[in-house]
Structures are given as C-alpha cells and as structure tokens.
Amino acid sequence: MKITAIGADISKNDVSCSKELTQSIENNLYKLKELGASEAALTNITGDDVVVSAFVEDDLLEVVNEGIVNILKDCAENLGDLSGISKVESEAGEGISYAEASFREGYYPDAIILGFDTYGGEPFVGDVANSAIKAARGMDNLTDVSDLIEARTREIPGVGFVSSETDDPVVVATVENIESVGVIASAMIGAALGNKNTYLVERGTTCNVLPGSVIFSATALMNGNVIDLAVPFQNKTRILR
C-alpha cells in the first residue's frame, strides 16, 4: 500500500483558496473511495495550492491518481497547473506536483504531508522541500519518504508528464508508530524552517508574505482524519519562562 498525494494551483487568485473550492473538492472525495482508495482527504491548503492525498493499494495507484486529477479538473476555478499535464513528454509544461511513499505491510498506515507554496515560483523551494525529506530519512519508525525534488520532467503514474518548471512541491512520509508521527514531523518541519525566507503556516492560510518567500503547511493523515500539525508544533516550540 502507498500514500499518493497530488498538489495543484486551481484557485481563481494567486494567494488563497476559496471556501467554495475546498468544499467542492471535499464533496467529491467519495469518488476515490469508489475507485478503491482506503482513505482520501484534502490534506493541505497552502496559499493558492491544494493537496489531495489517498491511501491506495499498489495495483490501484494509477487509477486513483487519475481520479484525483479528474476531481481537481471538475472543481477547478482556474485550470492552472492542470494545463501543464501532457501524455507526451516533450509537450509537458508547468504542472501538478506529486509525491508517493510506501507503507510497511502489517502496520497501520499513518502519514505526514507537507505542501509548499510560493508567490513567484521561487527556485529555492526545492531545496526547502529536500531539507525536510533528508531530515526524515533514517529516523526510527519511518517506513518511507518521497523522492527528492529534482528539476526534471516527471511522469506521474496514471496521469502523464509534467515539466521541470513545476513548482510548489509536495512531500509525504509514512510512519509505523503513532507516537513517532510528532517526532518525524517535527524534524521535517524544523529542517524546512532552517532555510531562508521560509514560514510554517496553518492549513488554509493566505499567502500573505513578501515575494521571495516560501510557505508550507504540515498535516498528518491518521485513520481518515486530517490533523493540522502547525498548531501543536507552535505550542511545543514556545519558550517557557
């Protein structure tokens, strides 16, 4: 089994997602269950980007990925990143972001999802995302983490190709011990925040930052529930006096 996550800018503006957009996506997630996903959720809302994540058996990965993209198309206020998808590699443009990671058989699936947003496609966002990926690797009770972000054309299973111009990456990690979700997520969040002009935001926060900045949201998908990790992380990192 895997977690698959697809992120896209399909908002009618450049800084936020409307309640109508997010509600429309959530109202259509049942279609992913019908395609065979065991869990499906709108996990991240970051600036004008949304991330839909699903738990799926390996042999249904392509079908569910296609289903996620179809929901995004049906709900889109603006085709945005969806217009960059192509079945032909040479014709791919700036498109949707993709991440996947495997669950270990016999363990209850829990996952961490980071969704990134930039106002002007700031190129260092890939380095920020990779910091989080590298921080997770090798940690106790981590099963898997998604591939490093690279500036290359990428094939998304069941969907098509997107070009190296694709920005606003998604990162996912799978955890095999519920008590380790906070440990691994905190390492990933802390590593990302160590980069210049990078800010953790609560799920659904408008991109109210000076251009030249990166924002990201961090969520956990556990037993079908989406937990906004920014809130407990903020509470844990307050300096007691």
C-alpha positions in Angstrom: 0.0 0.0 0.0 1.1 3.6 -0.7 0.1 7.1 0.1 -0.2 9.2 -3.1 -0.5 13.0 -2.9 -1.2 15.4 -5.8 -0.9 19.2 -5.3 -2.2 21.8 -7.7 -2.9 25.5 -8.0 -6.5 25.6 -9.3 -7.6 28.8 -7.5 -9.1 31.9 -9.1 -6.4 34.0 -7.4 -2.7 33.8 -6.5 -2.9 34.0 -2.7 -5.7 31.8 -1.3 -8.3 29.1 -1.9 -11.9 29.9 -1.6 -14.2 28.0 0.7 -16.3 27.1 -2.3 -13.3 25.5 -4.0 -12.2 23.4 -0.9 -15.8 22.4 -0.2 -16.3 21.3 -3.7 -13.2 19.1 -3.6 -14.2 17.6 -0.3 -17.7 16.8 -1.6 -16.1 14.8 -4.4 -13.6 12.7 -2.5 -16.1 9.8 -2.2 -15.2 9.1 -5.8 -11.7 8.0 -4.8 -13.2 5.5 -2.3 -15.3 4.1 -5.1 -12.1 3.7 -7.2 -10.6 1.6 -4.3 -8.8 4.1 -2.1 -9.0 3.1 1.6 -8.6 6.8 2.7 -8.9 10.0 0.8 -8.7 13.6 2.1 -8.0 17.2 1.2 -4.9 17.2 3.4 -3.2 20.5 2.7 -4.5 24.0 1.7 -1.5 26.3 1.4 -1.9 29.7 -0.1 -3.5 29.0 -3.5 -2.4 25.4 -3.6 -4.4 22.3 -2.5 -3.2 18.7 -1.9 -5.4 15.7 -2.2 -3.9 12.6 -0.6 -5.1 9.0 -0.6 -4.1 5.6 0.8 -4.2 3.0 -2.0 -3.1 -0.5 -2.9 -0.2 -0.6 -5.3 -2.2 -2.0 -8.2 -4.7 0.8 -8.0 -2.2 3.7 -7.9 -2.7 4.8 -11.5 -6.5 4.6 -11.3 -6.7 6.6 -8.1 -4.1 9.2 -9.4 -6.3 9.7 -12.5 -9.3 10.0 -10.2 -7.6 12.7 -8.1 -6.8 14.7 -11.2 -10.4 14.3 -12.5 -11.7 15.7 -9.3 -9.3 18.7 -9.5 -10.4 19.4 -13.0 -14.1 19.2 -12.1 -13.7 21.6 -9.2 -11.1 24.0 -10.6 -11.8 27.7 -10.6 -8.8 28.0 -13.0 -7.1 25.1 -14.8 -3.7 26.5 -13.6 -1.3 23.6 -13.1 -3.7 21.1 -14.7 -3.0 22.6 -18.1 0.7 21.6 -17.9 -0.1 17.8 -17.9 0.7 16.0 -21.1 0.6 12.4 -22.3 3.6 13.3 -24.4 6.8 14.1 -22.5 8.1 16.7 -24.9 4.9 18.7 -24.6 4.7 18.8 -20.8 4.5 22.2 -19.1 4.4 23.5 -15.5 2.0 21.2 -13.9 0.8 19.4 -10.8 3.1 18.3 -8.0 3.3 14.6 -7.0 4.6 12.5 -4.1 4.2 8.9 -3.1 5.6 6.7 -0.3 5.1 3.1 0.7 3.5 1.7 3.9 5.0 -1.4 5.6 2.8 -4.4 5.5 1.3 -5.3 8.8 1.4 -1.8 10.2 -1.5 0.6 10.5 -0.9 3.4 8.0 -0.2 6.9 9.2 1.3 9.6 7.1 2.8 13.1 7.2 2.2 15.5 4.3 3.9 18.8 3.6 2.5 21.2 1.0 4.5 24.2 -0.3 3.5 27.4 -1.9 5.5 30.3 -3.5 4.1 33.5 -4.9 6.6 33.9 -7.7 7.9 30.3 -8.2 10.9 31.0 -6.0 13.5 28.4 -7.2 14.9 27.6 -3.7 11.6 25.9 -2.8 13.0 22.6 -4.0 15.9 22.9 -1.6 13.5 23.6 1.3 11.4 20.5 0.5 14.6 18.4 0.1 15.7 19.5 3.6 12.5 18.0 5.0 13.0 14.8 3.1 16.6 14.4 4.2 15.7 15.1 7.8 13.2 12.2 7.8 15.5 9.7 6.2 16.9 7.2 8.7 14.7 8.2 11.6 13.3 5.4 13.8 9.8 4.1 12.8 9.9 5.9 9.4 8.8 3.5 6.7 9.3 5.6 3.6 9.6 9.2 2.4 9.0 10.5 -1.1 11.8 11.1 -3.6 14.0 14.2 -3.6 12.7 17.1 -5.7 14.7 17.4 -8.9 14.4 20.0 -11.8 13.4 17.5 -14.4 10.4 16.3 -16.4 8.5 13.7 -14.4 6.0 11.1 -15.2 3.1 10.8 -12.8 1.6 7.3 -12.8 -1.8 7.2 -14.4 -1.7 10.9 -15.2 1.0 11.9 -17.6 4.1 14.1 -17.7 4.9 17.5 -16.1 8.0 19.6 -16.9 10.9 20.8 -14.8 9.1 24.1 -14.4 6.7 22.6 -11.9 6.9 24.3 -8.5 5.2 24.2 -5.2 6.3 20.6 -4.3 4.6 18.1 -2.1 6.4 15.8 0.4 5.0 12.7 2.1 6.4 10.3 4.7 4.9 7.1 6.2 5.2 6.2 9.8 4.7 2.9 11.5 4.3 4.0 15.1 1.7 6.6 16.1 4.0 8.1 18.8 6.6 8.8 16.1 4.4 11.0 14.0 5.2 14.0 16.1 8.9 13.2 16.2 9.4 12.7 12.5 7.1 15.6 11.6 9.0 18.0 13.9 12.3 17.0 12.3 10.9 17.7 8.9 9.3 21.0 9.9 12.4 22.2 11.7 14.7 21.3 8.8 12.4 23.2 6.3 12.3 26.2 8.6 16.1 26.4 8.7 16.0 27.7 5.2 15.9 31.4 4.3 12.6 33.1 4.0 10.6 30.0 4.8 7.5 30.0 7.0 5.2 27.4 8.5 1.5 28.3 8.2 -1.7 26.8 9.4 -3.8 24.8 6.9 -5.8 27.3 4.9 -3.6 30.3 5.5 -3.5 33.0 2.8 -0.1 33.6 1.2 0.4 37.0 3.0 4.2 37.2 2.7 6.7 39.4 0.8 7.6 37.9 -2.6 10.8 35.9 -2.3 9.3 33.7 0.4 8.1 30.1 0.7 5.3 29.0 2.9 4.3 25.4 3.8 1.7 23.5 5.7 2.2 20.3 7.6 -0.6 17.7 8.2 -1.0 14.2 9.4 -3.5 11.8 7.8 -4.4 9.3 10.5 -7.4 6.9 10.5 -9.1 9.2 7.9 -8.6 12.3 10.0 -6.6 15.3 8.9 -4.5 16.9 11.7 -3.0 20.3 11.2 0.5 19.9 12.7 1.3 23.6 12.7 -0.8 24.2 15.8 0.8 21.6 18.1 4.2 22.4 16.7 3.8 26.0 17.6 2.7 25.1 21.1 5.6 22.7 21.6 8.2 25.3 20.5 7.1 28.1 22.7 9.9 29.0 25.1 8.8 28.6 28.7 9.9 31.4 31.0 
